[in-house]
Amino acid sequence: MKENNLSERLLNFAAEVIKLAVKLNKTAVGPHIGVQLTRASTSAGANYEEACGAESRADFIHKLQIVLKELRESLYWLRLIRKTNLISGPALEKLIQEGKELTNIIAKSIVTAKKGK
């Protein structure tokens, strides 16, 4: 159940990012940032799904590390959007908070998986 919840959170995170990217397209630099953010956020969820079907503990850890990398990149783009005031408001702040929470969960999962070696 825990994996399903995390999978759903990653899916929802990507869906909300896509909605934000649509709004970003109305700004001059928005399309560039939107593409980068969309790629990173959707990749996080897709790689998590791959990790769930990993062939070994090492493969699982490797795929989770990719998820972590993509979440960190997503957070960078979200923070840049906030810093440049391209979009502001509670929806953006909620996405940033969710990104931070997901990053912490995945980072802790990596640590836990490495301890099991």
N, C-alpha and C positions, 0 to 999 in steps of 0.2 A: 504494500500500500504506500509505503514511504517513497519508493521510486516513482510510482504513478503520480503522486502529488508533486514531486519535483519535476517530472516530465511535463505535467500540466502547467506548472508555474513557468517553466522555460518556454512553453508554447504560448502562453498568455503574454509573457514578456515580449516575445518576438512579434506577436499580433499588435500589441500596443505601440511598439517601435514602428511598425509598418504604417499605422495610422498617423504617427508623428511625422514620418517621412513624407507622407502625402502633403501635409501642411508645409513642410520644409521646401517642397518643390516650388512654392510661391515666392521664394526669396532668391536673390542672386546666386549665393553660394550653396543654397540649400540642396540642390540636386547632388552635388558632389558629396556633401556630408551625409545626406540621406542614403545614398548608395553604400557608402562605407559602413554606416551604422546598421543598415538593414542586413548587409552581408555578415557582419560580426554577430549580431543578435540572433539571426536565423541559424547561423552555423553553430552557435552554442547549443541550441536545442537539438539540432541534427546530430551533433557529435555526442551528446549525452545519450541519445537513443542508440548510437553505435556502441557506446561504452556498456550499455545494458546487455548487449549481445557479445561482449568481448570474449575472445578465445582463451585468454589467460589473465592472470593477475597483472602481469606486466602490460599487456594490451589494454586492460581496464584503466590502469593508472595513466598510461600514455594518452588515452582518449579523454580522460578527465582533465589532464593537463591542457589539452587543446580547448576543452570547454572553458577552463579558467582563463586561458589566454584570450579567447573570444569575448568573454564577459568583461574582462578588463578593458579591452579595446572598445566595447560598447559603452562602458562607463566613461572612457575618455571623450568619445563623441558627444555623449549626453552632457557632460560637464562643459564641453566647448560650446554647445548650443546655449546652455545657461549663461556662460561667461560672455558670449557675444550678443545675448538678448535676441537671438533669432526667434526663439519661442520661449515664453515663460509661463508660469502658472502651476497650479497644483498637479496637473497631469504629468508635467515634466518632472517635478519633484518626486512624485510617486514612482515614476520609472527609475529615477536615480536611486531611490531607496530600495526598490526591488532588485535592481542590479547589484547593489552593495550586499544585500542579503543573500542573493544567489551566489555571488562571489565567495562570501564567507562559508556558505554550505559546501560548495564544491572544494574549496581549499581545505576545509576540515575533512572532507571525504577522502581527499588525496593523502593527507597525513595518516588517517586511519587505515587506508588501504596499504600504505607503505609499511606501517607497523606490523601488518599481518604477514610480511615476507619471511 
